[in-house]
Amino acid sequence: MRYAQLVMGPAGSGKSTYCSTIVKHCEALRRSVRVVNLDPAAEYFDYPVRADIRELISVDDVMEDDSLRFGPNGGLVFCMEYFIQNFDWLEEELGEGEDDYFLFDCPGQIELYTHIPVMRQLVDTLQHWNFRVCAVFLIDSQFMVDPSKFLSGALSALSAMVTLEVPHINVMTKMDLLSKKAKKEIERYLDPDIRGILADGREGYFDQKFQKLTKALGTVVDDFSLVQFLPLDRSDEDSIDIVLNTIDSAIQYGEDLEPREVPELPDDDDDDGRDSGFPGEES
């Protein structure tokens, strides 16, 4: 069995930073994690990659092709459609192994998770290759402190979840960049009462005109408890550990690994009559 995280989210949500954080955290745990870059428009990352889609096709190459005449978004869609026609390249790059754990750093364009079946085809292919897949959807916490923006982000996450139909974890990134006041305010968005959040929003012309629609959308998300978020503070190892353990649990990573031996606690009294010697006890 092999394991994969599909790291998704809007542009600027911190996908590459998330991958870097998880890689460094796992290195400290002496755990092997490999990264695959699936963003043909990526420019830089500070970690080694097992496979890079830019070796197959890049947005720059597509945009410079006079016969295609694509802009940035059209070029990216073309690249991803070319990619799904060449999954044999990815299979060769991933190699063969047991208990391999991969992070797939995905592009952020929302159309790839809605009306274009690229990511769903990737998920189906990985599952055919004996991968357990978890979708990890990132949202910038600085973006989510406004009620209307929160609902927009929640619906984007919900769209990806419904499309991919795999275990799905939403992560609120860049918590380390928030002020103490903002951190306190954002707690209500982690396990949200969407009706209450929308009721607290300031009503402008748009809010008044589409109030019924907004409430209906919020009710769907709220009633079925479809969207919740885990906070990620990359400066806090415990925060990183909670996110990673939640994802591992979702894809059952480590369940068939050998458990670590736990040293036995000494008896209250040794055979020679001396006490156990725990701290705070007299010897």
DANOR-V461018 format. One record per residue. N is the residue number from 1. PHI is phi as a letter, one per 40 degrees, with the letter a starting at -180 (999 if undefined). PSI is psi as a letter, one per 20 degrees, with the letter a starting at -180 (* if undefined). NEAR is the number of other C-alpha atoms within 8 Angstrom. Layout:
n:N phi:PHI psi:PSI near:NEAR
n:N phi:PHI psi:PSI near:NEAR
This chain:
n:1 phi:999 psi:q near:8
n:2 phi:b psi:r near:11
n:3 phi:b psi:q near:13
n:4 phi:a psi:p near:12
n:5 phi:b psi:p near:11
n:6 phi:c psi:o near:12
n:7 phi:c psi:o near:14
n:8 phi:b psi:r near:13
n:9 phi:i psi:r near:12
n:10 phi:c psi:r near:10
n:11 phi:d psi:p near:8
n:12 phi:g psi:j near:6
n:13 phi:c psi:i near:10
n:14 phi:g psi:k near:12
n:15 phi:c psi:g near:13
n:16 phi:c psi:h near:8
n:17 phi:c psi:h near:7
n:18 phi:c psi:g near:8
n:19 phi:d psi:g near:12
n:20 phi:c psi:g near:11
n:21 phi:c psi:g near:10
n:22 phi:c psi:g near:10
n:23 phi:c psi:g near:11
n:24 phi:c psi:h near:8
n:25 phi:c psi:g near:10
n:26 phi:c psi:h near:11
n:27 phi:c psi:h near:9
n:28 phi:c psi:h near:7
n:29 phi:c psi:j near:6
n:30 phi:f psi:l near:6
n:31 phi:b psi:p near:7
n:32 phi:c psi:p near:8
n:33 phi:b psi:p near:10
n:34 phi:b psi:q near:10
n:35 phi:b psi:p near:13
n:36 phi:b psi:p near:12
n:37 phi:c psi:o near:12
n:38 phi:b psi:j near:11
n:39 phi:b psi:o near:10
n:40 phi:c psi:i near:14
n:41 phi:b psi:j near:10
n:42 phi:c psi:q near:5
n:43 phi:b psi:h near:4
n:44 phi:a psi:q near:4
n:45 phi:a psi:q near:7
n:46 phi:b psi:k near:5
n:47 phi:a psi:q near:6
n:48 phi:c psi:q near:6
n:49 phi:b psi:q near:9
n:50 phi:c psi:h near:9
n:51 phi:a psi:q near:10
n:52 phi:b psi:o near:10
n:53 phi:d psi:h near:12
n:54 phi:c psi:i near:10
n:55 phi:c psi:h near:6
n:56 phi:c psi:g near:8
n:57 phi:a psi:q near:12
n:58 phi:b psi:q near:13
n:59 phi:c psi:h near:12
n:60 phi:d psi:g near:7
n:61 phi:c psi:g near:8
n:62 phi:c psi:g near:14
n:63 phi:c psi:h near:13
n:64 phi:c psi:i near:7
n:65 phi:c psi:o near:8
n:66 phi:c psi:h near:6
n:67 phi:c psi:i near:4
n:68 phi:b psi:g near:7
n:69 phi:f psi:l near:9
n:70 phi:c psi:q near:9
n:71 phi:c psi:a near:7
n:72 phi:c psi:g near:8
n:73 phi:c psi:g near:8
n:74 phi:c psi:h near:8
n:75 phi:c psi:h near:12
n:76 phi:c psi:g near:12
n:77 phi:c psi:g near:9
n:78 phi:d psi:g near:9
n:79 phi:d psi:g near:13
n:80 phi:c psi:h near:10
n:81 phi:c psi:h near:9
n:82 phi:c psi:h near:9
n:83 phi:c psi:g near:11
n:84 phi:c psi:i near:10
n:85 phi:c psi:i near:6
n:86 phi:b psi:l near:8
n:87 phi:c psi:h near:8
n:88 phi:c psi:h near:6
n:89 phi:c psi:g near:8
n:90 phi:c psi:g near:9
n:91 phi:c psi:g near:8
n:92 phi:c psi:h near:7
n:93 phi:c psi:h near:8
n:94 phi:c psi:h near:8
n:95 phi:g psi:a near:6
n:96 phi:b psi:p near:4
n:97 phi:a psi:r near:6
n:98 phi:b psi:q near:6
n:99 phi:g psi:k near:7
n:100 phi:c psi:q near:10
n:101 phi:b psi:o near:10
n:102 phi:b psi:q near:11
n:103 phi:b psi:p near:13
n:104 phi:b psi:o near:12
n:105 phi:c psi:o near:15
n:106 phi:c psi:q near:11
n:107 phi:c psi:r near:11
n:108 phi:c psi:i near:8
n:109 phi:c psi:p near:9
n:110 phi:c psi:h near:8
n:111 phi:c psi:h near:7
n:112 phi:c psi:i near:11
n:113 phi:b psi:j near:15
n:114 phi:b psi:e near:10
n:115 phi:c psi:i near:6
n:116 phi:b psi:p near:8
n:117 phi:c psi:k near:9
n:118 phi:c psi:g near:11
n:119 phi:c psi:h near:10
n:120 phi:c psi:h near:10
n:121 phi:c psi:h near:9
n:122 phi:c psi:g near:9
n:123 phi:d psi:g near:10
n:124 phi:c psi:h near:8
n:125 phi:c psi:g near:8
n:126 phi:c psi:g near:11
n:127 phi:c psi:h near:10
n:128 phi:c psi:h near:7
n:129 phi:c psi:j near:6
n:130 phi:g psi:k near:8
n:131 phi:c psi:q near:11
n:132 phi:c psi:p near:11
n:133 phi:b psi:p near:14
n:134 phi:b psi:p near:14
n:135 phi:c psi:p near:14
n:136 phi:b psi:o near:12
n:137 phi:b psi:p near:12
n:138 phi:b psi:p near:15
n:139 phi:b psi:p near:15
n:140 phi:c psi:p near:12
n:141 phi:c psi:h near:12
n:142 phi:c psi:h near:8
n:143 phi:c psi:h near:9
n:144 phi:c psi:j near:13
n:145 phi:c psi:i near:12
n:146 phi:b psi:p near:8
n:147 phi:d psi:g near:11
n:148 phi:c psi:h near:8
n:149 phi:c psi:h near:10
n:150 phi:c psi:g near:12
n:151 phi:c psi:h near:10
n:152 phi:c psi:g near:8
n:153 phi:c psi:h near:10
n:154 phi:c psi:h near:9
n:155 phi:c psi:h near:8
n:156 phi:c psi:g near:9
n:157 phi:c psi:g near:12
n:158 phi:c psi:h near:10
n:159 phi:c psi:g near:10
n:160 phi:c psi:g near:10
n:161 phi:c psi:g near:11
n:162 phi:c psi:h near:7
n:163 phi:c psi:g near:9
n:164 phi:c psi:h near:11
n:165 phi:f psi:l near:6
n:166 phi:b psi:r near:8
n:167 phi:d psi:p near:9
n:168 phi:b psi:p near:9
n:169 phi:b psi:p near:11
n:170 phi:c psi:p near:13
n:171 phi:b psi:p near:13
n:172 phi:c psi:o near:14
n:173 phi:c psi:r near:13
n:174 phi:g psi:k near:13
n:175 phi:c psi:h near:13
n:176 phi:c psi:i near:8
n:177 phi:c psi:i near:5
n:178 phi:c psi:q near:11
n:179 phi:c psi:r near:6
n:180 phi:d psi:h near:6
n:181 phi:c psi:g near:7
n:182 phi:c psi:h near:9
n:183 phi:c psi:h near:10
n:184 phi:c psi:g near:7
n:185 phi:c psi:h near:8
n:186 phi:c psi:i near:11
n:187 phi:d psi:h near:8
n:188 phi:c psi:i near:8
n:189 phi:c psi:i near:12
n:190 phi:c psi:g near:11
n:191 phi:b psi:m near:9
n:192 phi:c psi:q near:9
n:193 phi:c psi:n near:9
n:194 phi:c psi:h near:11
n:195 phi:d psi:g near:10
n:196 phi:c psi:h near:7
n:197 phi:c psi:g near:10
n:198 phi:c psi:h near:11
n:199 phi:c psi:h near:6
n:200 phi:c psi:i near:7
n:201 phi:c psi:q near:9
n:202 phi:c psi:p near:4
n:203 phi:c psi:o near:7
n:204 phi:b psi:a near:6
n:205 phi:c psi:g near:6
n:206 phi:c psi:g near:8
n:207 phi:c psi:g near:9
n:208 phi:c psi:g near:8
n:209 phi:c psi:h near:6
n:210 phi:b psi:k near:8
n:211 phi:c psi:g near:9
n:212 phi:c psi:g near:6
n:213 phi:c psi:g near:7
n:214 phi:c psi:g near:9
n:215 phi:c psi:h near:10
n:216 phi:c psi:g near:8
n:217 phi:c psi:g near:8
n:218 phi:c psi:h near:12
n:219 phi:c psi:g near:10
n:220 phi:d psi:g near:8
n:221 phi:c psi:g near:11
n:222 phi:c psi:g near:13
n:223 phi:c psi:h near:7
n:224 phi:c psi:j near:6
n:225 phi:f psi:l near:7
n:226 phi:c psi:h near:8
n:227 phi:b psi:p near:11
n:228 phi:b psi:q near:10
n:229 phi:b psi:q near:11
n:230 phi:b psi:p near:10
n:231 phi:c psi:q near:11
n:232 phi:b psi:o near:13
n:233 phi:b psi:o near:11
n:234 phi:c psi:i near:11
n:235 phi:c psi:i near:5
n:236 phi:b psi:o near:7
n:237 phi:c psi:h near:8
n:238 phi:c psi:h near:6
n:239 phi:c psi:g near:11
n:240 phi:c psi:g near:14
n:241 phi:c psi:g near:8
n:242 phi:c psi:g near:8
n:243 phi:c psi:g near:12
n:244 phi:c psi:g near:9
n:245 phi:c psi:h near:8
n:246 phi:c psi:g near:8
n:247 phi:c psi:g near:10
n:248 phi:d psi:g near:10
n:249 phi:c psi:h near:8
n:250 phi:c psi:h near:9
n:251 phi:b psi:j near:11
n:252 phi:f psi:k near:7
n:253 phi:c psi:p near:9
n:254 phi:g psi:i near:6
n:255 phi:c psi:h near:5
n:256 phi:b psi:j near:5
n:257 phi:c psi:q near:5
n:258 phi:c psi:p near:4
n:259 phi:c psi:q near:4
n:260 phi:c psi:q near:4
n:261 phi:c psi:p near:4
n:262 phi:b psi:p near:4
n:263 phi:c psi:q near:4
n:264 phi:c psi:q near:4
n:265 phi:c psi:q near:4
n:266 phi:c psi:q near:7
n:267 phi:c psi:r near:6
n:268 phi:d psi:h near:6
n:269 phi:b psi:p near:10
n:270 phi:c psi:r near:10
n:271 phi:c psi:h near:5
n:272 phi:c psi:j near:5
n:273 phi:g psi:i near:6
n:274 phi:c psi:q near:8
n:275 phi:c psi:r near:8
n:276 phi:c psi:h near:9
n:277 phi:g psi:k near:7
n:278 phi:c psi:q near:5
n:279 phi:d psi:p near:4
n:280 phi:g psi:i near:4
n:281 phi:b psi:q near:6
n:282 phi:c psi:p near:4
n:283 phi:c psi:* near:5
